[in-house]
């Protein structure tokens, strides 16, 4: 399997893991982030290692049982980038097409508001089609390794693909 497909599958599992963590009392209200690469993914946040491992294994099981929705997150960087791109294009385009000045500002503002609304479903589509995958059938979690980078707690979830 090529590195991009592995990264997409790890990205989906990363989202699922974080969704489960945030839904549990130990993770509720805590800032959490993730980052995926072909060999696994990182979970960044002040969380107990056992909770991260349990969430990752539960997430993998749920996805293997067919819960594809866990692979997509409204907090994903993909959605943030889609929102920024649409808002920038709408703002600049609206300003220029209206001829600048106050009229251009008003057009840019309203276009940006519409772009932000449109970006949420579009970000989800981009995630589903381009940056994540819920197809984790042959994936296995190898290990969960806690690390500290200064005051930041990081967990590395190593994965492999069988078959």
N, C-alpha and C positions, 0 to 999 in steps of 0.2 A: 504494500500500500504506500502511496506517495506521501511525503511529509505534509502537504496541504490537507489531504483527507484526514490524516491522523490529528492534525491541529484542530480541524473543524469538529471532530468527534470529541476531542478533549475539551474544546470550548463549550460544547453542549453539556458535557458532564460537569464542567466547572460551574455553569449557570445553575444546573440542577442541584449541585452540592450547596452552593450559596443560598439558593431558594429554601432548601431544607434547613440550613443553619439559621437563617433569618426567621423562619417559622417556629423555631424552638425557643423556649425561655432563655437558654444559655446564649443565644445569638441575637435575640430581639433588641433592636435599638442600637446595636454596635455597628460601627463602620467596618465594612468588609469589602474587599476588592479581590479580583482574580486576574490571572494572566495565563494563557495557554500556549504551549509549543508542542511539537510532535511527540515528545517523550512523556508528556503529562501536563500538569498545571499547578500553579501556585494559588494558595488562598492567603491573603494578607489580612490580618486582623487579630485582635487580642482575644483568641478563643482557645479553650482547652483542646489539646491534641486528640484526646479520645472522642470529643464531640465532632471534630473535623473528620476523623476517620469514619466514625459511625455515619455521618451525613453523606460522605462520599460513597461508602458501600451501599447505603440505602438508596441513594440517587441512582447508582448504576443498576441496582436490582429493579427499581421502579421503571427506569428507561428500558431495560431488557424485557420487562413485562408489558411494554407498550405505551408508557406515559411520555409521549413525544413533546408535549407542551412544556415540560421542564427545561428543554434545551434552549428556549428563547426567554430573554429577560428584558424588561423595559429599562433597566439600568445599564445595559450593555454599552460599551464604548462605540460599537457600530451605530447604535441609535443616536448617540450623542454626535457622532460625525455626520450622519445623515441630516440631523437637525441643523447643525452648523452650516453644512453646505447649502441646504435649501434656504435657510434664513439669510445667508450671505447673498446668494443669487437673487432672491426675492427683493431684498433690501436695495442692493446696488441697481438691479434692473428697474425696480419701481422708481427709484430716485432719478435715474437717467432718462427713462421714458417720459416722466412727468416734467422734464426740463429743469430739474434742480429746485432750489429755493424751498419755500415753505410748502408749496404744492408737492414737490418731490419728497420732502420729509414725510408729509402725511401719507403719500402713496407707499413709501418705503416702510413706514410703520405698519400700515394695514397689511401689506404684502407679507411682512415678516410674521405677523400674528397668524395669518393663514398658513404660512409655511410651517410654523411650529405645530399647528394642529395636524397638518397633513403628514408631518415627519414621523409621528408615532406609529401609524399603521405601516408606513413605508419602511421605517427602520426595522419593524418586525419582519416584513417581507425580505428585506436584504439579509437579515440574520438567517431566516429559514432557508434561503436559496444560496447564500454566498459564504457566510462566516461561521455558521454552526451546523452541526448534524446531530440528529437524535438516533442515528444508526450506530448503536454501541454493542451490537450483538456479539462480536468476537473480542470485545475489550475486557481486560482484567486489571484490577488495581494491584500493583506489585507491592507497594509500601507507601506509608505516609510518614514523612520525615519532618519534624519540627525544627525550625532554625530561628535565630535572632539576628537581625541586622540593626545593631544599636538598640534602640528602644522598640523597634518594630518586630512583631512576631509574624513569622511566615511559615506556612506548611507547604511542603512539596509533595504532591500526589503523583507518584510515578505510575504510568500505565503501560500496558503492552497489548498488542493485537495478535490473537491466535488465529492460525489458519490462513 
